[in-house]
Amino acid sequence: MDWKEQLLLLQHELKNRVEKIDKDLHSRMTSAKFSEQVVEGQNDEVLLNLKNEAEQELEQIEHALLKLENGRFGHCEKCHGKISEERLHAVPFATLCKKCAA
């Protein structure tokens, strides 16, 4: 699988995750009983954090896709050196090489 396919697959998975969280939050808001609202509020906070993390990753993936189009994918945004394949396999939307990220 090439980088674009990998990024698009990850993007699709994250969009699905955000959509499921939105549906869950909406159904909780419309069906929660007063006695359950405190617990539901804590659960909602966790879900909102997960949604925010997914949305941030989506932004990073979109940035990586733009870099692919511009021929800059896999190059560190700080030192302009190559980002190792090992790092890209771990974090396909990495913007910094291992040295600059440390």
N, CA, C and O atoms as a DFTB+ gen file, in Angstrom:
408 C
 N C O
     1  1       0.847      -1.181       0.000
     2  2       0.000       0.000       0.000
     3  2       0.892       1.245       0.000
     4  3       1.828       1.349       0.793
     5  1       0.595       2.170      -0.885
     6  2       1.402       3.396      -0.926
     7  2       0.925       4.387       0.140
     8  3      -0.099       4.182       0.792
     9  1       1.700       5.470       0.296
    10  2       1.411       6.432       1.367
    11  2       0.048       7.077       1.200
    12  3      -0.674       7.270       2.178
    13  1      -0.310       7.413      -0.033
    14  2      -1.600       8.064      -0.249
    15  2      -2.739       7.142       0.167
    16  3      -3.675       7.573       0.840
    17  1      -2.663       5.883      -0.231
    18  2      -3.706       4.929       0.156
    19  2      -3.779       4.792       1.671
    20  3      -4.867       4.756       2.246
    21  1      -2.625       4.717       2.307
    22  2      -2.580       4.574       3.759
    23  2      -3.194       5.791       4.450
    24  3      -3.961       5.650       5.403
    25  1      -2.855       6.980       3.967
    26  2      -3.405       8.206       4.556
    27  2      -4.917       8.299       4.325
    28  3      -5.660       8.695       5.223
    29  1      -5.366       7.937       3.131
    30  2      -6.799       7.988       2.835
    31  2      -7.573       6.977       3.672
    32  3      -8.688       7.261       4.110
    33  1      -7.001       5.814       3.894
    34  2      -7.644       4.808       4.738
    35  2      -7.752       5.310       6.175
    36  3      -8.803       5.180       6.802
    37  1      -6.687       5.874       6.689
    38  2      -6.692       6.434       8.038
    39  2      -7.690       7.584       8.140
    40  3      -8.406       7.709       9.134
    41  1      -7.730       8.412       7.117
    42  2      -8.671       9.527       7.081
    43  2     -10.119       9.005       7.140
    44  3     -10.947       9.536       7.879
    45  1     -10.401       7.984       6.369
    46  2     -11.739       7.388       6.344
    47  2     -12.113       6.838       7.729
    48  3     -13.224       7.060       8.212
    49  1     -11.177       6.120       8.360
    50  2     -11.426       5.560       9.692
    51  2     -11.703       6.652      10.720
    52  3     -12.601       6.520      11.551
    53  1     -10.925       7.728      10.656
    54  2     -11.118       8.822      11.620
    55  2     -12.432       9.556      11.386
    56  3     -13.104       9.944      12.342
    57  1     -12.804       9.750      10.124
    58  2     -14.089      10.404       9.836
    59  2     -15.243       9.556      10.363
    60  3     -16.213      10.084      10.906
    61  1     -15.132       8.230      10.197
    62  2     -16.162       7.335      10.739
    63  2     -16.224       7.433      12.257
    64  3     -17.309       7.432      12.838
    65  1     -15.063       7.516      12.900
    66  2     -15.015       7.623      14.360
    67  2     -15.699       8.907      14.823
    68  3     -16.492       8.886      15.764
    69  1     -15.393      10.020      14.164
    70  2     -16.012      11.306      14.526
    71  2     -17.526      11.235      14.330
    72  3     -18.289      11.720      15.166
    73  1     -17.951      10.633      13.232
    74  2     -19.383      10.510      12.947
    75  2     -20.082       9.669      14.023
    76  3     -21.167      10.029      14.480
    77  1     -19.468       8.560      14.427
    78  2     -20.064       7.712      15.469
    79  2     -20.128       8.442      16.808
    80  3     -21.113       8.319      17.537
    81  1     -19.098       9.188      17.128
    82  2     -19.097       9.952      18.385
    83  2     -20.205      10.994      18.353
    84  3     -20.926      11.167      19.336
    85  1     -20.346      11.696      17.219
    86  2     -21.409      12.698      17.092
    87  2     -22.785      12.060      17.284
    88  3     -23.635      12.613      17.982
    89  1     -23.004      10.901      16.666
    90  2     -24.291      10.209      16.802
    91  2     -24.527       9.795      18.250
    92  3     -25.632       9.938      18.773
    93  1     -23.481       9.281      18.892
    94  2     -23.604       8.854      20.286
    95  2     -23.927      10.041      21.184
    96  3     -24.807       9.957      22.041
    97  1     -23.217      11.144      20.988
    98  2     -23.477      12.340      21.794
    99  2     -24.895      12.849      21.583
   100  3     -25.568      13.241      22.536
   101  1     -25.345      12.842      20.344
   102  2     -26.693      13.324      20.038
   103  2     -27.752      12.429      20.695
   104  3     -28.716      12.926      21.277
   105  1     -27.566      11.118      20.596
   106  2     -28.557      10.218      21.189
   107  2     -28.561      10.315      22.707
   108  3     -29.611      10.167      23.331
   109  1     -27.404      10.563      23.310
   110  2     -27.339      10.728      24.769
   111  2     -28.084      11.985      25.203
   112  3     -28.782      11.984      26.217
   113  1     -27.933      13.044      24.435
   114  2     -28.555      14.316      24.805
   115  2     -30.075      14.231      24.714
   116  3     -30.785      14.889      25.476
   117  1     -30.562      13.439      23.802
   118  2     -32.011      13.387      23.609
   119  2     -32.691      12.337      24.482
   120  3     -33.911      12.368      24.649
   121  1     -31.909      11.399      25.044
   122  2     -32.557      10.330      25.800
   123  2     -32.136      10.234      27.270
   124  3     -32.664       9.396      28.001
   125  1     -31.224      11.052      27.706
   126  2     -30.721      10.937      29.082
   127  2     -31.775      11.384      30.092
   128  3     -32.434      12.411      29.928
   129  1     -31.908      10.574      31.144
   130  2     -32.793      10.926      32.255
   131  2     -31.997      11.787      33.229
   132  3     -30.767      11.732      33.260
   133  1     -32.699      12.567      34.007
   134  2     -32.032      13.470      34.935
   135  2     -31.069      12.729      35.861
   136  3     -29.963      13.208      36.111
   137  1     -31.470      11.580      36.364
   138  2     -30.629      10.824      37.301
   139  2     -29.345      10.311      36.649
   140  3     -28.372      10.016      37.344
   141  1     -29.337      10.203      35.340
   142  2     -28.158       9.692      34.621
   143  2     -27.287      10.812      34.068
   144  3     -26.206      10.543      33.545
   145  1     -27.724      12.036      34.170
   146  2     -27.038      13.140      33.509
   147  2     -25.621      13.387      34.023
   148  3     -24.755      13.768      33.236
   149  1     -25.358      13.186      35.297
   150  2     -24.014      13.414      35.845
   151  2     -23.036      12.421      35.242
   152  3     -21.962      12.801      34.775
   153  1     -23.408      11.154      35.252
   154  2     -22.546      10.117      34.676
   155  2     -22.405      10.334      33.178
   156  3     -21.309      10.224      32.629
   157  1     -23.501      10.638      32.528
   158  2     -23.469      10.882      31.084
   159  2     -22.578      12.080      30.754
   160  3     -21.876      12.082      29.743
   161  1     -22.612      13.101      31.620
   162  2     -21.771      14.283      31.407
   163  2     -20.298      13.931      31.437
   164  3     -19.519      14.449      30.637
   165  1     -19.909      13.055      32.349
   166  2     -18.516      12.619      32.412
   167  2     -18.156      11.804      31.173
   168  3     -17.069      11.960      30.616
   169  1     -19.061      10.944      30.749
   170  2     -18.823      10.159      29.539
   171  2     -18.742      11.063      28.314
   172  3     -17.925      10.841      27.421
   173  1     -19.584      12.066      28.283
   174  2     -19.567      13.004      27.161
   175  2     -18.229      13.726      27.064
   176  3     -17.726      13.973      25.968
   177  1     -17.658      14.061      28.215
   178  2     -16.364      14.743      28.231
   179  2     -15.282      13.857      27.600
   180  3     -14.446      14.334      26.833
   181  1     -15.311      12.575      27.931
   182  2     -14.355      11.629      27.343
   183  2     -14.574      11.540      25.829
   184  3     -13.618      11.567      25.054
   185  1     -15.827      11.435      25.423
   186  2     -16.138      11.352      23.994
   187  2     -15.702      12.616      23.258
   188  3     -15.171      12.539      22.150
   189  1     -15.923      13.769      23.864
   190  2     -15.512      15.023      23.229
   191  2     -13.993      15.098      23.078
   192  3     -13.494      15.601      22.071
   193  1     -13.261      14.606      24.066
   194  2     -11.799      14.572      23.955
   195  2     -11.358      13.644      22.830
   196  3     -10.455      13.975      22.063
   197  1     -11.994      12.487      22.735
   198  2     -11.669      11.550      21.649
   199  2     -11.987      12.164      20.281
   200  3     -11.239      11.989      19.319
   201  1     -13.097      12.879      20.215
   202  2     -13.481      13.531      18.963
   203  2     -12.467      14.603      18.594
   204  3     -12.073      14.702      17.432
   205  1     -12.037      15.407      19.560
   206  2     -11.054      16.461      19.290
   207  2      -9.737      15.878      18.802
   208  3      -9.121      16.414      17.881
   209  1      -9.300      14.778      19.420
   210  2      -8.063      14.131      18.989
   211  2      -8.186      13.624      17.554
   212  3      -7.265      13.783      16.754
   213  1      -9.321      13.016      17.233
   214  2      -9.543      12.504      15.878
   215  2      -9.560      13.652      14.867
   216  3      -9.004      13.530      13.775
   217  1     -10.192      14.756      15.228
   218  2     -10.241      15.912      14.322
   219  2      -8.852      16.514      14.111
   220  3      -8.532      16.961      13.010
   221  1      -8.029      16.527      15.156
   222  2      -6.660      17.025      15.002
   223  2      -5.854      16.109      14.082
   224  3      -5.078      16.586      13.254
   225  1      -6.036      14.802      14.225
   226  2      -5.343      13.865      13.342
   227  2      -5.820      14.036      11.904
   228  3      -5.024      13.939      10.970
   229  1      -7.104      14.286      11.725
   230  2      -7.632      14.520      10.374
   231  2      -6.962      15.729       9.735
   232  3      -6.633      15.697       8.549
   233  1      -6.759      16.783      10.496
   234  2      -6.067      17.965       9.968
   235  2      -4.640      17.624       9.560
   236  3      -4.154      18.076       8.523
   237  1      -3.973      16.820      10.388
   238  2      -2.600      16.426      10.074
   239  2      -2.553      15.537       8.828
   240  3      -1.619      15.633       8.032
   241  1      -3.543      14.688       8.660
   242  2      -3.605      13.833       7.476
   243  2      -3.837      14.683       6.234
   244  3      -3.210      14.451       5.200
   245  1      -4.724      15.656       6.323
   246  2      -4.968      16.534       5.171
   247  2      -3.700      17.292       4.801
   248  3      -3.412      17.495       3.621
   249  1      -2.949      17.705       5.806
   250  2      -1.675      18.388       5.568
   251  2      -0.698      17.439       4.858
   252  3      -0.012      17.835       3.916
   253  1      -0.647      16.187       5.322
   254  2       0.238      15.193       4.706
   255  2      -0.177      14.916       3.263
   256  3       0.682      14.744       2.398
   257  1      -1.472      14.872       2.994
   258  2      -1.946      14.654       1.621
   259  2      -1.542      15.817       0.711
   260  3      -1.187      15.607      -0.449
   261  1      -1.597      17.033       1.235
   262  2      -1.149      18.198       0.466
   263  2       0.341      18.115       0.179
   264  3       0.793      18.443      -0.918
   265  1       1.105      17.668       1.183
   266  2       2.551      17.504       0.995
   267  2       2.840      16.445      -0.067
   268  3       3.793      16.574      -0.836
   269  1       2.021      15.407      -0.107
   270  2       2.182      14.381      -1.142
   271  2       1.995      14.988      -2.531
   272  3       2.778      14.730      -3.446
   273  1       0.951      15.794      -2.673
   274  2       0.670      16.449      -3.955
   275  2       1.799      17.389      -4.364
   276  3       2.095      17.527      -5.551
   277  1       2.428      18.033      -3.385
   278  2       3.482      19.013      -3.663
   279  2       4.874      18.401      -3.723
   280  3       5.858      19.107      -3.943
   281  1       4.958      17.073      -3.525
   282  2       6.250      16.411      -3.573
   283  2       7.115      16.646      -2.344
   284  3       8.329      16.455      -2.399
   285  1       6.509      17.057      -1.237
   286  2       7.259      17.339      -0.008
   287  2       6.992      16.314       1.087
   288  3       7.496      16.450       2.201
   289  1       6.207      15.294       0.778
   290  2       5.901      14.266       1.770
   291  2       7.178      13.525       2.134
   292  3       7.991      13.189       1.273
   293  1       7.336      13.277       3.435
   294  2       8.498      12.538       3.902
   295  2       9.713      13.399       4.171
   296  3      10.792      12.888       4.470
   297  1       9.537      14.721       4.064
   298  2      10.627      15.652       4.356
   299  2      10.283      16.446       5.608
   300  3       9.161      16.927       5.764
   301  1      11.252      16.574       6.488
   302  2      11.089      17.286       7.753
   303  2      10.804      18.764       7.488
   304  3      11.469      19.397       6.668
   305  1       9.828      19.296       8.179
   306  2       9.478      20.707       8.012
   307  2      10.427      21.642       8.753
   308  3      10.360      22.859       8.582
   309  1      11.300      21.083       9.567
   310  2      12.250      21.917      10.303
   311  2      13.619      21.928       9.617
   312  3      14.134      22.988       9.259
   313  1      14.203      20.737       9.439
   314  2      15.560      20.669       8.869
   315  2      15.560      20.323       7.373
   316  3      16.603      20.375       6.722
   317  1      14.401      19.974       6.840
   318  2      14.202      19.621       5.434
   319  2      14.878      18.314       5.023
   320  3      14.954      17.996       3.837
   321  1      15.371      17.552       6.015
   322  2      15.928      16.231       5.738
   323  2      14.806      15.218       5.549
   324  3      13.627      15.543       5.697
   325  1      15.187      13.996       5.222
   326  2      14.191      12.941       5.027
   327  2      13.714      12.404       6.370
   328  3      14.496      12.247       7.308
   329  1      12.427      12.129       6.442
   330  2      11.845      11.452       7.596
   331  2      11.988       9.960       7.319
   332  3      11.654       9.492       6.231
   333  1      12.481       9.219       8.294
   334  2      12.740       7.788       8.084
   335  2      11.456       7.022       7.777
   336  3      10.370       7.374       8.237
   337  1      11.615       5.970       6.988
   338  2      10.483       5.097       6.665
   339  2       9.882       4.528       7.953
   340  3       8.663       4.414       8.080
   341  1      10.740       4.177       8.897
   342  2      10.288       3.625      10.175
   343  2       9.338       4.596      10.869
   344  3       8.287       4.193      11.368
   345  1       9.707       5.870      10.901
   346  2       8.866       6.888      11.539
   347  2       7.563       7.076      10.771
   348  3       6.498       7.203      11.375
   349  1       7.641       7.095       9.450
   350  2       6.431       7.272       8.642
   351  2       5.482       6.084       8.775
   352  3       4.264       6.254       8.731
   353  1       6.031       4.890       8.936
   354  2       5.159       3.731       9.145
   355  2       4.440       3.841      10.483
   356  3       3.286       3.429      10.602
   357  1       5.105       4.389      11.482
   358  2       4.496       4.566      12.804
   359  2       3.495       5.727      12.804
   360  3       2.407       5.624      13.372
   361  1       3.881       6.830      12.158
   362  2       3.040       8.037      12.103
   363  2       3.081       8.563      10.669
   364  3       3.923       9.399      10.343
   365  1       2.179       8.082       9.809
   366  2       2.246       8.443       8.390
   367  2       2.094       9.940       8.097
   368  3       2.426      10.393       7.002
   369  1       1.601      10.696       9.057
   370  2       1.429      12.135       8.849
   371  2       2.494      12.944       9.591
   372  3       2.322      14.141       9.822
   373  1       3.598      12.283       9.964
   374  2       4.681      12.973      10.679
   375  2       5.207      14.136       9.851
   376  3       5.369      14.024       8.636
   377  1       5.472      15.248      10.517
   378  2       5.985      16.434       9.824
   379  2       7.455      16.701      10.160
   380  3       8.131      17.487       9.496
   381  1       7.928      16.023      11.213
   382  2       9.315      16.221      11.649
   383  2      10.059      14.896      11.661
   384  3       9.472      13.847      11.929
   385  1      11.350      14.947      11.372
   386  2      12.185      13.755      11.493
   387  2      12.360      13.433      12.971
   388  3      11.997      14.230      13.836
   389  1      12.912      12.275      13.251
   390  2      13.088      11.832      14.629
   391  2      13.948      12.811      15.427
   392  3      13.652      13.106      16.585
   393  1      14.997      13.304      14.811
   394  2      15.925      14.220      15.488
   395  2      15.224      15.542      15.861
   396  3      15.348      16.016      16.990
   397  1      14.500      16.119      14.917
   398  2      13.828      17.395      15.164
   399  2      12.627      17.267      16.087
   400  3      12.255      18.226      16.763
   401  1      12.016      16.077      16.117
   402  2      10.851      15.849      16.977
   403  2      11.237      15.667      18.434
   404  3      10.408      15.816      19.332
   405  1      12.525      15.338      18.661
   406  2      12.972      15.071      20.035
   407  2      13.114      16.337      20.844
   408  3      13.482      16.281      22.018
